[in-house]
Amino acid sequence: MVESVKAASEVYAPASGEVIAVNEELADEPGRVNATPLTDGWFLKIRLSDENELQTLMDEKEYQELLRSLS
């Protein structure tokens, strides 16, 4: 679960696996998620059960194109 001052919501993973690390630093600095999501703003690390599940996901280029099309 992710909580903020205004809301709490579940986190859904697009692939199955085992959580092997949790970013404890977010408890003290939750703004890292928005400020530096590609470096130290990560939530957790997962050891994947099936890497083939990643084949259905967008890569960064596809995701950026989607964002542009929505604005």
CHARMM-style PDB file with segment names, atoms N, HN, CA, C and O in Angstrom:
ATOM      1  N   MET     1       0.837  -1.173   0.000  1.00  0.00      PROA
ATOM      2  CA  MET     1       0.000   0.000   0.000  1.00  0.00      PROA
ATOM      3  C   MET     1       0.882   1.236   0.000  1.00  0.00      PROA
ATOM      4  O   MET     1       1.913   1.275   0.672  1.00  0.00      PROA
ATOM      5  N   VAL     2       0.474   2.238  -0.751  1.00  0.00      PROA
ATOM      6  HN  VAL     2      -0.363   2.206  -1.297  1.00  0.00      PROA
ATOM      7  CA  VAL     2       1.160   3.524  -0.789  1.00  0.00      PROA
ATOM      8  C   VAL     2       0.227   4.539  -0.156  1.00  0.00      PROA
ATOM      9  O   VAL     2      -0.956   4.603  -0.490  1.00  0.00      PROA
ATOM     10  N   GLU     3       0.763   5.325   0.752  1.00  0.00      PROA
ATOM     11  HN  GLU     3       1.724   5.273   1.023  1.00  0.00      PROA
ATOM     12  CA  GLU     3      -0.052   6.331   1.433  1.00  0.00      PROA
ATOM     13  C   GLU     3       0.524   7.713   1.210  1.00  0.00      PROA
ATOM     14  O   GLU     3       1.739   7.886   1.108  1.00  0.00      PROA
ATOM     15  N   SER     4      -0.356   8.693   1.135  1.00  0.00      PROA
ATOM     16  HN  SER     4      -1.343   8.553   1.217  1.00  0.00      PROA
ATOM     17  CA  SER     4       0.057  10.085   1.080  1.00  0.00      PROA
ATOM     18  C   SER     4      -0.819  10.848   2.065  1.00  0.00      PROA
ATOM     19  O   SER     4      -1.652  10.258   2.753  1.00  0.00      PROA
ATOM     20  N   VAL     5      -0.627  12.148   2.126  1.00  0.00      PROA
ATOM     21  HN  VAL     5       0.050  12.627   1.567  1.00  0.00      PROA
ATOM     22  CA  VAL     5      -1.436  12.966   3.023  1.00  0.00      PROA
ATOM     23  C   VAL     5      -2.905  12.895   2.625  1.00  0.00      PROA
ATOM     24  O   VAL     5      -3.784  12.930   3.486  1.00  0.00      PROA
ATOM     25  N   LYS     6      -3.177  12.793   1.316  1.00  0.00      PROA
ATOM     26  HN  LYS     6      -2.463  12.765   0.617  1.00  0.00      PROA
ATOM     27  CA  LYS     6      -4.546  12.840   0.824  1.00  0.00      PROA
ATOM     28  C   LYS     6      -5.166  11.476   0.525  1.00  0.00      PROA
ATOM     29  O   LYS     6      -6.391  11.363   0.475  1.00  0.00      PROA
ATOM     30  N   ALA     7      -4.362  10.453   0.330  1.00  0.00      PROA
ATOM     31  HN  ALA     7      -3.367  10.545   0.371  1.00  0.00      PROA
ATOM     32  CA  ALA     7      -4.941   9.182  -0.117  1.00  0.00      PROA
ATOM     33  C   ALA     7      -4.037   7.998   0.215  1.00  0.00      PROA
ATOM     34  O   ALA     7      -2.864   8.152   0.556  1.00  0.00      PROA
ATOM     35  N   ALA     8      -4.621   6.833   0.103  1.00  0.00      PROA
ATOM     36  HN  ALA     8      -5.574   6.708  -0.174  1.00  0.00      PROA
ATOM     37  CA  ALA     8      -3.879   5.575   0.221  1.00  0.00      PROA
ATOM     38  C   ALA     8      -4.374   4.673  -0.895  1.00  0.00      PROA
ATOM     39  O   ALA     8      -5.571   4.621  -1.176  1.00  0.00      PROA
ATOM     40  N   SER     9      -3.457   3.966  -1.529  1.00  0.00      PROA
ATOM     41  HN  SER     9      -2.484   4.008  -1.301  1.00  0.00      PROA
ATOM     42  CA  SER     9      -3.877   3.077  -2.609  1.00  0.00      PROA
ATOM     43  C   SER     9      -2.947   1.881  -2.711  1.00  0.00      PROA
ATOM     44  O   SER     9      -1.805   1.916  -2.252  1.00  0.00      PROA
ATOM     45  N   GLU    10      -3.453   0.837  -3.314  1.00  0.00      PROA
ATOM     46  HN  GLU    10      -4.380   0.808  -3.687  1.00  0.00      PROA
ATOM     47  CA  GLU    10      -2.683  -0.379  -3.529  1.00  0.00      PROA
ATOM     48  C   GLU    10      -1.677  -0.157  -4.656  1.00  0.00      PROA
ATOM     49  O   GLU    10      -1.887   0.688  -5.527  1.00  0.00      PROA
ATOM     50  N   VAL    11      -0.606  -0.906  -4.636  1.00  0.00      PROA
ATOM     51  HN  VAL    11      -0.436  -1.592  -3.929  1.00  0.00      PROA
ATOM     52  CA  VAL    11       0.368  -0.895  -5.719  1.00  0.00      PROA
ATOM     53  C   VAL    11       0.200  -2.208  -6.465  1.00  0.00      PROA
ATOM     54  O   VAL    11       0.263  -3.282  -5.867  1.00  0.00      PROA
ATOM     55  N   TYR    12      -0.012  -2.122  -7.764  1.00  0.00      PROA
ATOM     56  HN  TYR    12      -0.063  -1.250  -8.251  1.00  0.00      PROA
ATOM     57  CA  TYR    12      -0.188  -3.308  -8.589  1.00  0.00      PROA
ATOM     58  C   TYR    12       1.047  -3.505  -9.456  1.00  0.00      PROA
ATOM     59  O   TYR    12       1.503  -2.578 -10.124  1.00  0.00      PROA
ATOM     60  N   ALA    13       1.575  -4.706  -9.438  1.00  0.00      PROA
ATOM     61  HN  ALA    13       1.204  -5.459  -8.895  1.00  0.00      PROA
ATOM     62  CA  ALA    13       2.756  -5.013 -10.238  1.00  0.00      PROA
ATOM     63  C   ALA    13       2.330  -5.642 -11.560  1.00  0.00      PROA
ATOM     64  O   ALA    13       1.412  -6.461 -11.585  1.00  0.00      PROA
ATOM     65  N   PRO    14       2.984  -5.270 -12.659  1.00  0.00      PROA
ATOM     66  CA  PRO    14       2.633  -5.819 -13.964  1.00  0.00      PROA
ATOM     67  C   PRO    14       3.242  -7.192 -14.234  1.00  0.00      PROA
ATOM     68  O   PRO    14       3.005  -7.783 -15.287  1.00  0.00      PROA
ATOM     69  N   ALA    15       4.024  -7.697 -13.285  1.00  0.00      PROA
ATOM     70  HN  ALA    15       4.216  -7.217 -12.430  1.00  0.00      PROA
ATOM     71  CA  ALA    15       4.649  -9.012 -13.443  1.00  0.00      PROA
ATOM     72  C   ALA    15       4.706  -9.685 -12.071  1.00  0.00      PROA
ATOM     73  O   ALA    15       4.756  -9.015 -11.040  1.00  0.00      PROA
ATOM     74  N   SER    16       4.698 -10.998 -12.076  1.00  0.00      PROA
ATOM     75  HN  SER    16       4.658 -11.542 -12.914  1.00  0.00      PROA
ATOM     76  CA  SER    16       4.710 -11.729 -10.813  1.00  0.00      PROA
ATOM     77  C   SER    16       6.131 -12.029 -10.372  1.00  0.00      PROA
ATOM     78  O   SER    16       7.055 -12.079 -11.184  1.00  0.00      PROA
ATOM     79  N   GLY    17       6.286 -12.225  -9.078  1.00  0.00      PROA
ATOM     80  HN  GLY    17       5.535 -12.184  -8.418  1.00  0.00      PROA
ATOM     81  CA  GLY    17       7.603 -12.552  -8.552  1.00  0.00      PROA
ATOM     82  C   GLY    17       7.669 -12.368  -7.053  1.00  0.00      PROA
ATOM     83  O   GLY    17       6.649 -12.217  -6.381  1.00  0.00      PROA
ATOM     84  N   GLU    18       8.888 -12.383  -6.542  1.00  0.00      PROA
ATOM     85  HN  GLU    18       9.717 -12.505  -7.089  1.00  0.00      PROA
ATOM     86  CA  GLU    18       9.143 -12.262  -5.115  1.00  0.00      PROA
ATOM     87  C   GLU    18       9.807 -10.917  -4.834  1.00  0.00      PROA
ATOM     88  O   GLU    18      10.781 -10.549  -5.491  1.00  0.00      PROA
ATOM     89  N   VAL    19       9.273 -10.184  -3.852  1.00  0.00      PROA
ATOM     90  HN  VAL    19       8.482 -10.483  -3.319  1.00  0.00      PROA
ATOM     91  CA  VAL    19       9.889  -8.923  -3.451  1.00  0.00      PROA
ATOM     92  C   VAL    19      11.201  -9.247  -2.751  1.00  0.00      PROA
ATOM     93  O   VAL    19      11.220  -9.992  -1.771  1.00  0.00      PROA
ATOM     94  N   ILE    20      12.302  -8.686  -3.256  1.00  0.00      PROA
ATOM     95  HN  ILE    20      12.287  -8.081  -4.052  1.00  0.00      PROA
ATOM     96  CA  ILE    20      13.610  -8.963  -2.664  1.00  0.00      PROA
ATOM     97  C   ILE    20      14.226  -7.736  -1.996  1.00  0.00      PROA
ATOM     98  O   ILE    20      15.218  -7.864  -1.279  1.00  0.00      PROA
ATOM     99  N   ALA    21      13.654  -6.548  -2.218  1.00  0.00      PROA
ATOM    100  HN  ALA    21      12.847  -6.444  -2.801  1.00  0.00      PROA
ATOM    101  CA  ALA    21      14.142  -5.332  -1.566  1.00  0.00      PROA
ATOM    102  C   ALA    21      13.033  -4.290  -1.548  1.00  0.00      PROA
ATOM    103  O   ALA    21      12.227  -4.200  -2.475  1.00  0.00      PROA
ATOM    104  N   VAL    22      13.007  -3.506  -0.480  1.00  0.00      PROA
ATOM    105  HN  VAL    22      13.661  -3.578   0.273  1.00  0.00      PROA
ATOM    106  CA  VAL    22      12.061  -2.406  -0.322  1.00  0.00      PROA
ATOM    107  C   VAL    22      12.877  -1.151  -0.052  1.00  0.00      PROA
ATOM    108  O   VAL    22      13.814  -1.183   0.745  1.00  0.00      PROA
ATOM    109  N   ASN    23      12.538  -0.059  -0.699  1.00  0.00      PROA
ATOM    110  HN  ASN    23      11.777  -0.033  -1.347  1.00  0.00      PROA
ATOM    111  CA  ASN    23      13.258   1.199  -0.529  1.00  0.00      PROA
ATOM    112  C   ASN    23      12.791   1.879   0.757  1.00  0.00      PROA
ATOM    113  O   ASN    23      11.836   2.655   0.745  1.00  0.00      PROA
ATOM    114  N   GLU    24      13.460   1.585   1.846  1.00  0.00      PROA
ATOM    115  HN  GLU    24      14.236   0.954   1.856  1.00  0.00      PROA
ATOM    116  CA  GLU    24      13.104   2.124   3.161  1.00  0.00      PROA
ATOM    117  C   GLU    24      13.283   3.637   3.230  1.00  0.00      PROA
ATOM    118  O   GLU    24      12.652   4.291   4.060  1.00  0.00      PROA
ATOM    119  N   GLU    25      14.127   4.202   2.381  1.00  0.00      PROA
ATOM    120  HN  GLU    25      14.640   3.670   1.707  1.00  0.00      PROA
ATOM    121  CA  GLU    25      14.386   5.643   2.411  1.00  0.00      PROA
ATOM    122  C   GLU    25      13.158   6.462   2.009  1.00  0.00      PROA
ATOM    123  O   GLU    25      13.087   7.654   2.308  1.00  0.00      PROA
ATOM    124  N   LEU    26      12.204   5.841   1.344  1.00  0.00      PROA
ATOM    125  HN  LEU    26      12.261   4.872   1.102  1.00  0.00      PROA
ATOM    126  CA  LEU    26      10.991   6.566   0.949  1.00  0.00      PROA
ATOM    127  C   LEU    26      10.138   6.955   2.146  1.00  0.00      PROA
ATOM    128  O   LEU    26       9.356   7.903   2.065  1.00  0.00      PROA
ATOM    129  N   ALA    27      10.275   6.242   3.245  1.00  0.00      PROA
ATOM    130  HN  ALA    27      10.909   5.472   3.310  1.00  0.00      PROA
ATOM    131  CA  ALA    27       9.498   6.582   4.438  1.00  0.00      PROA
ATOM    132  C   ALA    27       9.841   7.986   4.919  1.00  0.00      PROA
ATOM    133  O   ALA    27       8.964   8.722   5.370  1.00  0.00      PROA
ATOM    134  N   ASP    28      11.114   8.359   4.824  1.00  0.00      PROA
ATOM    135  HN  ASP    28      11.827   7.762   4.457  1.00  0.00      PROA
ATOM    136  CA  ASP    28      11.551   9.687   5.257  1.00  0.00      PROA
ATOM    137  C   ASP    28      11.526  10.724   4.140  1.00  0.00      PROA
ATOM    138  O   ASP    28      11.400  11.921   4.400  1.00  0.00      PROA
ATOM    139  N   GLU    29      11.647  10.263   2.894  1.00  0.00      PROA
ATOM    140  HN  GLU    29      11.749   9.291   2.682  1.00  0.00      PROA
ATOM    141  CA  GLU    29      11.681  11.171   1.747  1.00  0.00      PROA
ATOM    142  C   GLU    29      10.791  10.661   0.615  1.00  0.00      PROA
ATOM    143  O   GLU    29      11.304  10.248  -0.425  1.00  0.00      PROA
ATOM    144  N   PRO    30       9.470  10.682   0.796  1.00  0.00      PROA
ATOM    145  CA  PRO    30       8.577  10.147  -0.239  1.00  0.00      PROA
ATOM    146  C   PRO    30       8.627  10.920  -1.551  1.00  0.00      PROA
ATOM    147  O   PRO    30       8.233  10.388  -2.588  1.00  0.00      PROA
ATOM    148  N   GLY    31       9.096  12.145  -1.529  1.00  0.00      PROA
ATOM    149  HN  GLY    31       9.416  12.577  -0.686  1.00  0.00      PROA
ATOM    150  CA  GLY    31       9.193  12.952  -2.742  1.00  0.00      PROA
ATOM    151  C   GLY    31      10.163  12.393  -3.767  1.00  0.00      PROA
ATOM    152  O   GLY    31      10.135  12.787  -4.933  1.00  0.00      PROA
ATOM    153  N   ARG    32      11.031  11.467  -3.332  1.00  0.00      PROA
ATOM    154  HN  ARG    32      11.053  11.147  -2.384  1.00  0.00      PROA
ATOM    155  CA  ARG    32      11.964  10.841  -4.264  1.00  0.00      PROA
ATOM    156  C   ARG    32      11.236  10.118  -5.398  1.00  0.00      PROA
ATOM    157  O   ARG    32      11.745  10.034  -6.516  1.00  0.00      PROA
ATOM    158  N   VAL    33      10.061   9.604  -5.106  1.00  0.00      PROA
ATOM    159  HN  VAL    33       9.648   9.672  -4.198  1.00  0.00      PROA
ATOM    160  CA  VAL    33       9.294   8.869  -6.119  1.00  0.00      PROA
ATOM    161  C   VAL    33       9.047   9.757  -7.333  1.00  0.00      PROA
ATOM    162  O   VAL    33       9.168   9.300  -8.470  1.00  0.00      PROA
ATOM    163  N   ASN    34       8.707  10.998  -7.106  1.00  0.00      PROA
ATOM    164  HN  ASN    34       8.609  11.369  -6.182  1.00  0.00      PROA
ATOM    165  CA  ASN    34       8.452  11.924  -8.208  1.00  0.00      PROA
ATOM    166  C   ASN    34       9.720  12.607  -8.691  1.00  0.00      PROA
ATOM    167  O   ASN    34       9.864  12.858  -9.888  1.00  0.00      PROA
ATOM    168  N   ALA    35      10.637  12.910  -7.791  1.00  0.00      PROA
ATOM    169  HN  ALA    35      10.520  12.705  -6.819  1.00  0.00      PROA
ATOM    170  CA  ALA    35      11.834  13.663  -8.157  1.00  0.00      PROA
ATOM    171  C   ALA    35      12.852  12.820  -8.921  1.00  0.00      PROA
ATOM    172  O   ALA    35      13.434  13.290  -9.899  1.00  0.00      PROA
ATOM    173  N   THR    36      13.070  11.592  -8.488  1.00  0.00      PROA
ATOM    174  HN  THR    36      12.597  11.210  -7.694  1.00  0.00      PROA
ATOM    175  CA  THR    36      14.108  10.758  -9.107  1.00  0.00      PROA
ATOM    176  C   THR    36      13.633   9.309  -9.245  1.00  0.00      PROA
ATOM    177  O   THR    36      14.237   8.403  -8.671  1.00  0.00      PROA
ATOM    178  N   PRO    37      12.558   9.088 -10.000  1.00  0.00      PROA
ATOM    179  CA  PRO    37      11.997   7.733 -10.090  1.00  0.00      PROA
ATOM    180  C   PRO    37      12.910   6.710 -10.767  1.00  0.00      PROA
ATOM    181  O   PRO    37      12.786   5.513 -10.506  1.00  0.00      PROA
ATOM    182  N   LEU    38      13.813   7.154 -11.621  1.00  0.00      PROA
ATOM    183  HN  LEU    38      13.913   8.126 -11.833  1.00  0.00      PROA
ATOM    184  CA  LEU    38      14.672   6.214 -12.346  1.00  0.00      PROA
ATOM    185  C   LEU    38      15.969   5.900 -11.613  1.00  0.00      PROA
ATOM    186  O   LEU    38      16.736   5.042 -12.050  1.00  0.00      PROA
ATOM    187  N   THR    39      16.221   6.591 -10.498  1.00  0.00      PROA
ATOM    188  HN  THR    39      15.598   7.288 -10.143  1.00  0.00      PROA
ATOM    189  CA  THR    39      17.452   6.326  -9.753  1.00  0.00      PROA
ATOM    190  C   THR    39      17.145   5.855  -8.336  1.00  0.00      PROA
ATOM    191  O   THR    39      17.140   4.652  -8.076  1.00  0.00      PROA
ATOM    192  N   ASP    40      16.888   6.788  -7.413  1.00  0.00      PROA
ATOM    193  HN  ASP    40      16.892   7.765  -7.625  1.00  0.00      PROA
ATOM    194  CA  ASP    40      16.667   6.364  -6.031  1.00  0.00      PROA
ATOM    195  C   ASP    40      15.220   6.519  -5.566  1.00  0.00      PROA
ATOM    196  O   ASP    40      14.954   6.475  -4.365  1.00  0.00      PROA
ATOM    197  N   GLY    41      14.278   6.699  -6.501  1.00  0.00      PROA
ATOM    198  HN  GLY    41      14.494   6.734  -7.477  1.00  0.00      PROA
ATOM    199  CA  GLY    41      12.877   6.830  -6.144  1.00  0.00      PROA
ATOM    200  C   GLY    41      12.077   5.560  -6.345  1.00  0.00      PROA
ATOM    201  O   GLY    41      10.850   5.610  -6.444  1.00  0.00      PROA
ATOM    202  N   TRP    42      12.749   4.425  -6.408  1.00  0.00      PROA
ATOM    203  HN  TRP    42      13.745   4.385  -6.328  1.00  0.00      PROA
ATOM    204  CA  TRP    42      12.070   3.146  -6.631  1.00  0.00      PROA
ATOM    205  C   TRP    42      11.358   2.672  -5.363  1.00  0.00      PROA
ATOM    206  O   TRP    42      11.780   2.990  -4.251  1.00  0.00      PROA
ATOM    207  N   PHE    43      10.276   1.911  -5.536  1.00  0.00      PROA
ATOM    208  HN  PHE    43       9.932   1.652  -6.439  1.00  0.00      PROA
ATOM    209  CA  PHE    43       9.511   1.367  -4.406  1.00  0.00      PROA
ATOM    210  C   PHE    43      10.098   0.046  -3.922  1.00  0.00      PROA
ATOM    211  O   PHE    43      10.393  -0.127  -2.739  1.00  0.00      PROA
ATOM    212  N   LEU    44      10.260  -0.884  -4.868  1.00  0.00      PROA
ATOM    213  HN  LEU    44      10.021  -0.743  -5.829  1.00  0.00      PROA
ATOM    214  CA  LEU    44      10.721  -2.214  -4.500  1.00  0.00      PROA
ATOM    215  C   LEU    44      11.407  -2.884  -5.666  1.00  0.00      PROA
ATOM    216  O   LEU    44      11.293  -2.449  -6.812  1.00  0.00      PROA
ATOM    217  N   LYS    45      12.122  -3.953  -5.356  1.00  0.00      PROA
ATOM    218  HN  LYS    45      12.215  -4.307  -4.425  1.00  0.00      PROA
ATOM    219  CA  LYS    45      12.769  -4.760  -6.393  1.00  0.00      PROA
ATOM    220  C   LYS    45      12.164  -6.153  -6.331  1.00  0.00      PROA
ATOM    221  O   LYS    45      11.921  -6.697  -5.254  1.00  0.00      PROA
ATOM    222  N   ILE    46      11.926  -6.718  -7.505  1.00  0.00      PROA
ATOM    223  HN  ILE    46      12.124  -6.277  -8.380  1.00  0.00      PROA
ATOM    224  CA  ILE    46      11.257  -8.014  -7.607  1.00  0.00      PROA
ATOM    225  C   ILE    46      12.135  -8.998  -8.374  1.00  0.00      PROA
ATOM    226  O   ILE    46      12.696  -8.668  -9.419  1.00  0.00      PROA
ATOM    227  N   ARG    47      12.243 -10.204  -7.839  1.00  0.00      PROA
ATOM    228  HN  ARG    47      11.788 -10.472  -6.990  1.00  0.00      PROA
ATOM    229  CA  ARG    47      12.844 -11.311  -8.606  1.00  0.00      PROA
ATOM    230  C   ARG    47      11.698 -11.922  -9.390  1.00  0.00      PROA
ATOM    231  O   ARG    47      10.788 -12.513  -8.810  1.00  0.00      PROA
ATOM    232  N   LEU    48      11.740 -11.784 -10.691  1.00  0.00      PROA
ATOM    233  HN  LEU    48      12.480 -11.304 -11.163  1.00  0.00      PROA
ATOM    234  CA  LEU    48      10.640 -12.213 -11.542  1.00  0.00      PROA
ATOM    235  C   LEU    48      10.444 -13.724 -11.531  1.00  0.00      PROA
ATOM    236  O   LEU    48      11.406 -14.492 -11.508  1.00  0.00      PROA
ATOM    237  N   SER    49       9.187 -14.132 -11.548  1.00  0.00      PROA
ATOM    238  HN  SER    49       8.405 -13.509 -11.566  1.00  0.00      PROA
ATOM    239  CA  SER    49       8.848 -15.548 -11.674  1.00  0.00      PROA
ATOM    240  C   SER    49       8.923 -15.997 -13.125  1.00  0.00      PROA
ATOM    241  O   SER    49       9.330 -17.119 -13.426  1.00  0.00      PROA
ATOM    242  N   ASP    50       8.522 -15.096 -14.021  1.00  0.00      PROA
ATOM    243  HN  ASP    50       8.192 -14.184 -13.777  1.00  0.00      PROA
ATOM    244  CA  ASP    50       8.477 -15.422 -15.449  1.00  0.00      PROA
ATOM    245  C   ASP    50       8.813 -14.170 -16.254  1.00  0.00      PROA
ATOM    246  O   ASP    50       7.974 -13.281 -16.398  1.00  0.00      PROA
ATOM    247  N   GLU    51      10.015 -14.098 -16.769  1.00  0.00      PROA
ATOM    248  HN  GLU    51      10.697 -14.820 -16.652  1.00  0.00      PROA
ATOM    249  CA  GLU    51      10.441 -12.918 -17.528  1.00  0.00      PROA
ATOM    250  C   GLU    51       9.604 -12.685 -18.779  1.00  0.00      PROA
ATOM    251  O   GLU    51       9.574 -11.567 -19.293  1.00  0.00      PROA
ATOM    252  N   ASN    52       8.933 -13.701 -19.275  1.00  0.00      PROA
ATOM    253  HN  ASN    52       8.958 -14.609 -18.857  1.00  0.00      PROA
ATOM    254  CA  ASN    52       8.078 -13.537 -20.452  1.00  0.00      PROA
ATOM    255  C   ASN    52       6.931 -12.576 -20.196  1.00  0.00      PROA
ATOM    256  O   ASN    52       6.386 -12.006 -21.141  1.00  0.00      PROA
ATOM    257  N   GLU    53       6.552 -12.383 -18.939  1.00  0.00      PROA
ATOM    258  HN  GLU    53       6.994 -12.847 -18.171  1.00  0.00      PROA
ATOM    259  CA  GLU    53       5.484 -11.429 -18.611  1.00  0.00      PROA
ATOM    260  C   GLU    53       5.866 -10.005 -19.007  1.00  0.00      PROA
ATOM    261  O   GLU    53       4.990  -9.164 -19.212  1.00  0.00      PROA
ATOM    262  N   LEU    54       7.150  -9.733 -19.116  1.00  0.00      PROA
ATOM    263  HN  LEU    54       7.861 -10.416 -18.949  1.00  0.00      PROA
ATOM    264  CA  LEU    54       7.601  -8.392 -19.482  1.00  0.00      PROA
ATOM    265  C   LEU    54       7.343  -8.075 -20.952  1.00  0.00      PROA
ATOM    266  O   LEU    54       7.336  -6.907 -21.340  1.00  0.00      PROA
ATOM    267  N   GLN    55       7.134  -9.087 -21.761  1.00  0.00      PROA
ATOM    268  HN  GLN    55       7.139 -10.036 -21.446  1.00  0.00      PROA
ATOM    269  CA  GLN    55       6.922  -8.888 -23.197  1.00  0.00      PROA
ATOM    270  C   GLN    55       5.667  -8.082 -23.503  1.00  0.00      PROA
ATOM    271  O   GLN    55       5.571  -7.479 -24.572  1.00  0.00      PROA
ATOM    272  N   THR    56       4.707  -8.059 -22.591  1.00  0.00      PROA
ATOM    273  HN  THR    56       4.784  -8.549 -21.722  1.00  0.00      PROA
ATOM    274  CA  THR    56       3.455  -7.332 -22.823  1.00  0.00      PROA
ATOM    275  C   THR    56       3.532  -5.873 -22.375  1.00  0.00      PROA
ATOM    276  O   THR    56       2.581  -5.116 -22.569  1.00  0.00      PROA
ATOM    277  N   LEU    57       4.647  -5.478 -21.783  1.00  0.00      PROA
ATOM    278  HN  LEU    57       5.419  -6.092 -21.625  1.00  0.00      PROA
ATOM    279  CA  LEU    57       4.775  -4.116 -21.264  1.00  0.00      PROA
ATOM    280  C   LEU    57       5.335  -3.168 -22.313  1.00  0.00      PROA
ATOM    281  O   LEU    57       6.022  -3.590 -23.243  1.00  0.00      PROA
ATOM    282  N   MET    58       5.036  -1.881 -22.155  1.00  0.00      PROA
ATOM    283  HN  MET    58       4.478  -1.538 -21.399  1.00  0.00      PROA
ATOM    284  CA  MET    58       5.597  -0.859 -23.029  1.00  0.00      PROA
ATOM    285  C   MET    58       7.039  -0.582 -22.635  1.00  0.00      PROA
ATOM    286  O   MET    58       7.399  -0.689 -21.463  1.00  0.00      PROA
ATOM    287  N   ASP    59       7.872  -0.222 -23.623  1.00  0.00      PROA
ATOM    288  HN  ASP    59       7.579  -0.136 -24.575  1.00  0.00      PROA
ATOM    289  CA  ASP    59       9.194   0.279 -23.289  1.00  0.00      PROA
ATOM    290  C   ASP    59       9.058   1.785 -23.044  1.00  0.00      PROA
ATOM    291  O   ASP    59       7.970   2.341 -23.190  1.00  0.00      PROA
ATOM    292  N   GLU    60      10.157   2.442 -22.673  1.00  0.00      PROA
ATOM    293  HN  GLU    60      11.041   1.990 -22.555  1.00  0.00      PROA
ATOM    294  CA  GLU    60      10.064   3.860 -22.326  1.00  0.00      PROA
ATOM    295  C   GLU    60       9.580   4.712 -23.499  1.00  0.00      PROA
ATOM    296  O   GLU    60       8.790   5.637 -23.310  1.00  0.00      PROA
ATOM    297  N   LYS    61      10.052   4.402 -24.713  1.00  0.00      PROA
ATOM    298  HN  LYS    61      10.693   3.651 -24.867  1.00  0.00      PROA
ATOM    299  CA  LYS    61       9.636   5.171 -25.894  1.00  0.00      PROA
ATOM    300  C   LYS    61       8.122   5.058 -26.102  1.00  0.00      PROA
ATOM    301  O   LYS    61       7.452   6.063 -26.335  1.00  0.00      PROA
ATOM    302  N   GLU    62       7.592   3.856 -26.018  1.00  0.00      PROA
ATOM    303  HN  GLU    62       8.137   3.039 -25.828  1.00  0.00      PROA
ATOM    304  CA  GLU    62       6.145   3.657 -26.189  1.00  0.00      PROA
ATOM    305  C   GLU    62       5.359   4.388 -25.096  1.00  0.00      PROA
ATOM    306  O   GLU    62       4.301   4.961 -25.357  1.00  0.00      PROA
ATOM    307  N   TYR    63       5.885   4.362 -23.880  1.00  0.00      PROA
ATOM    308  HN  TYR    63       6.745   3.897 -23.668  1.00  0.00      PROA
ATOM    309  CA  TYR    63       5.209   5.036 -22.770  1.00  0.00      PROA
ATOM    310  C   TYR    63       5.193   6.547 -22.983  1.00  0.00      PROA
ATOM    311  O   TYR    63       4.171   7.195 -22.760  1.00  0.00      PROA
ATOM    312  N   GLN    64       6.318   7.108 -23.411  1.00  0.00      PROA
ATOM    313  HN  GLN    64       7.149   6.582 -23.592  1.00  0.00      PROA
ATOM    314  CA  GLN    64       6.380   8.557 -23.662  1.00  0.00      PROA
ATOM    315  C   GLN    64       5.417   8.949 -24.781  1.00  0.00      PROA
ATOM    316  O   GLN    64       4.776   9.997 -24.708  1.00  0.00      PROA
ATOM    317  N   GLU    65       5.313   8.120 -25.808  1.00  0.00      PROA
ATOM    318  HN  GLU    65       5.834   7.268 -25.868  1.00  0.00      PROA
ATOM    319  CA  GLU    65       4.362   8.386 -26.900  1.00  0.00      PROA
ATOM    320  C   GLU    65       2.921   8.370 -26.384  1.00  0.00      PROA
ATOM    321  O   GLU    65       2.102   9.206 -26.765  1.00  0.00      PROA
ATOM    322  N   LEU    66       2.633   7.414 -25.520  1.00  0.00      PROA
ATOM    323  HN  LEU    66       3.298   6.735 -25.210  1.00  0.00      PROA
ATOM    324  CA  LEU    66       1.296   7.355 -24.915  1.00  0.00      PROA
ATOM    325  C   LEU    66       1.004   8.635 -24.133  1.00  0.00      PROA
ATOM    326  O   LEU    66      -0.075   9.213 -24.267  1.00  0.00      PROA
ATOM    327  N   LEU    67       1.953   9.075 -23.326  1.00  0.00      PROA
ATOM    328  HN  LEU    67       2.830   8.606 -23.217  1.00  0.00      PROA
ATOM    329  CA  LEU    67       1.747  10.295 -22.548  1.00  0.00      PROA
ATOM    330  C   LEU    67       1.502  11.499 -23.441  1.00  0.00      PROA
ATOM    331  O   LEU    67       0.626  12.317 -23.159  1.00  0.00      PROA
ATOM    332  N   ARG    68       2.271  11.612 -24.518  1.00  0.00      PROA
ATOM    333  HN  ARG    68       2.983  10.948 -24.747  1.00  0.00      PROA
ATOM    334  CA  ARG    68       2.074  12.724 -25.458  1.00  0.00      PROA
ATOM    335  C   ARG    68       0.690  12.669 -26.092  1.00  0.00      PROA
ATOM    336  O   ARG    68       0.065  13.707 -26.311  1.00  0.00      PROA
ATOM    337  N   SER    69       0.211  11.474 -26.384  1.00  0.00      PROA
ATOM    338  HN  SER    69       0.719  10.631 -26.206  1.00  0.00      PROA
ATOM    339  CA  SER    69      -1.097  11.351 -27.040  1.00  0.00      PROA
ATOM    340  C   SER    69      -2.243  11.698 -26.077  1.00  0.00      PROA
ATOM    341  O   SER    69      -3.342  12.032 -26.521  1.00  0.00      PROA
ATOM    342  N   LEU    70      -1.999  11.624 -24.798  1.00  0.00      PROA
ATOM    343  HN  LEU    70      -1.107  11.354 -24.437  1.00  0.00      PROA
ATOM    344  CA  LEU    70      -3.046  11.916 -23.813  1.00  0.00      PROA
ATOM    345  C   LEU    70      -3.117  13.390 -23.449  1.00  0.00      PROA
ATOM    346  O   LEU    70      -4.097  13.837 -22.852  1.00  0.00      PROA
ATOM    347  N   SER    71      -2.080  14.153 -23.806  1.00  0.00      PROA
ATOM    348  HN  SER    71      -1.284  13.791 -24.291  1.00  0.00      PROA
ATOM    349  CA  SER    71      -2.095  15.582 -23.425  1.00  0.00      PROA
ATOM    350  C   SER    71      -2.563  16.479 -24.537  1.00  0.00      PROA
ATOM    351  OT1 SER    71      -2.627  17.696 -24.363  1.00  0.00      PROA
TER     352      SER     71
END
